[in-house]
């Protein structure tokens, strides 16, 4: 009998359930932000996805580089699920988007829809919305990935959580352990 490892990976992936989601609710597609204004960034995410914090980065499609906005943004138990961003001297453009990412491990959780940043004093097509209970982060200047994050939040107390396995994951770990034991026994024989 031929064994195809790729097929077993596909079958294991089909057997596991996906209960995680991460959706950016603001900014919306074609929103216009202006320098000098404060805008709210908000999200909705799964409760059991294991993401207790993440980083927010801003990118512009027409230029290289990133603007590092906020590191360790708390997300697990936060009822706010938003932060405010104050823009100062950010180059105008209609091709900006936000990345919601774990920059330490390179895991992308979500991206925002494309939005515009206008010059200071320009009227935007929307009223400024903010969350008075959320933190405000000031972002200034052109994209520069060598510049530090504009804000770093304290690491959440429950960021290191205990490993819990669901049914299909338990079977996967148990089969791997049995395979290791059988392999060791076969080697010793």
N, C-alpha and C positions, 0 to 999 in steps of 0.2 A: 504494500500500500504506500502510495506517495503521500507525503505530508507537505502541505503548503502553508508556511507560517503566515504569509500575507492574508490568506483566506481566514485563518483563525483570528487574526486581528480584526478583520472586517466583521466577522460574526460576533466577536466580543463587543465591538462598537455598536452593532445593531441591538444587542441584548441589553445594553445599559440604557438607562433613561436619562434624558436631558431635562433638568429642571431649572437651569440657570438662564437668566436673560439679563441684559444690561442695555437700556434704551436711554438715549439722550433726549430730553424733552425740551430743552432750551440751550442754545439757540435753535431756531427753526430755519428751514431752507429759505434763503434769500433775505434773512433778517439783515438789518443795517445797524451797525454800531458806529458811534462817532467818538473820536478822540476827545477826552475830557468828560465823557459820560460813563456812568457805572451801569453794567448790565448783569443780569442774573444768568448763571449757568446751572441747569438742574438735570436730574437723572432719575430713573426708576430702575431698580434692579431686584434680582431674586433674593429671597431671604436666606436660603440655604446654599448659596453659591460659594461660600468660603472666602469671599472678598471682603476683608475688613477695612482695607484702605487701598488707594490707588494714586497715581500721579496724573496731572493734567498738563498736556503740552499743546502749544498752538503752532500750526504750520500754515504756510502760504504756498499754494501750488506752483506759482510762477517763480519762486526763489528757493534756493537751497537753504537749509537750516531750520532750526526749531526755536521757539520761544518757550522756555521752561517756566510754566505758570505756578503750579503748586505741587508739592511732594507730600505724600502720606495723608491725602484727603480722607477723612474718616467716612466710612460708608455703611458699616454693618448695622449699627443700632441707631444711626442718625435719623431723626424724624425730619430734619430739615432737607436733606438730600439736595443741597444747593450751595453754591458760593457766589459771591459777587465779584466781578472783575471791573476795575477802573483802568481805562486805557489812557496812556499818555505818550504822545510822539510815536505811535505805531504807524508804520508806512501804510497809507491807504491802499486798498485793493478789494477786489470782489471775489477772491478765491481763498479765503481763510477757512480753516476747520480746526476743531479741537480733537485731541487724541486722549482717550481715557485708557491708561496703560499702567502696567507694573514695569517701570523702567529698569528695576534691578534684574528681573528675569526675562524681560522682553516680551511679556504677554500682553497682547492688545485686548482690552475688554470691549471697547466701543469707539466709534468716531461720531462727531456731530455732523449734521448737514452743513453744506457750504454756506457761508455768510460773508457779508461785506464789512469793511472798516472804512469809514469816511474821515476826511480831514476835520480838524477841530473847527467848531462853529458851523458845520454843515448840518442842516436839518435832516434827520433820518425819517424813514417811512413808518416809524413805530414809536410809541411812548416808552420811556425807560422803565423797566420793571426790575425791582430789586427785592431781596428778602432781608428785612431789617434785623432778623435774628441770625443770619449767616455771616461768616467772615468775609471781609473784602480784601481782595488781592490787587495790588497795583502792578500793572504790566507796562513797561516802557521800552521804546527803541525797536530796532529791526531784529529779525530772528538772529540768534547767536547761541548755538549749542554749547559754547564754552562758558557762558555766563551761568551762574548758579540759579536755582529755582527762585522765583520772586518771593515765595513763602514756603516754609516747611512746617507742617503741622506736627504736633507731638504724636508719637506712635501710640495707637490705641492700646489700652490695658489688656484687651482680649485678642490682640492681633495673633498671638501664638495659640492656636486652638488645638484641641485634641483631635487626632485622626479618628474619624468615624467612617465605617464602611456600610454601604447599602447592600442589599441582597446579592446583586450580580457581581459587585466588587468583592464580596466575601468569597463567592465561589471562585473568582479569578485568583485571589491570593491563596486560597486553599489548594487549588490545582497546581499553582506554581510551586508551593511548598512540597506537595506530594511528588511532583516531577523532580525536584531537587533531591529528595530522599531516594527515590527510585534510581536516579542517575548516579548518586553516590554509591548505592548498593551495587549497581551494575558494574561500576568501576572497580570496586573492591573484589568482585568475583572474578 
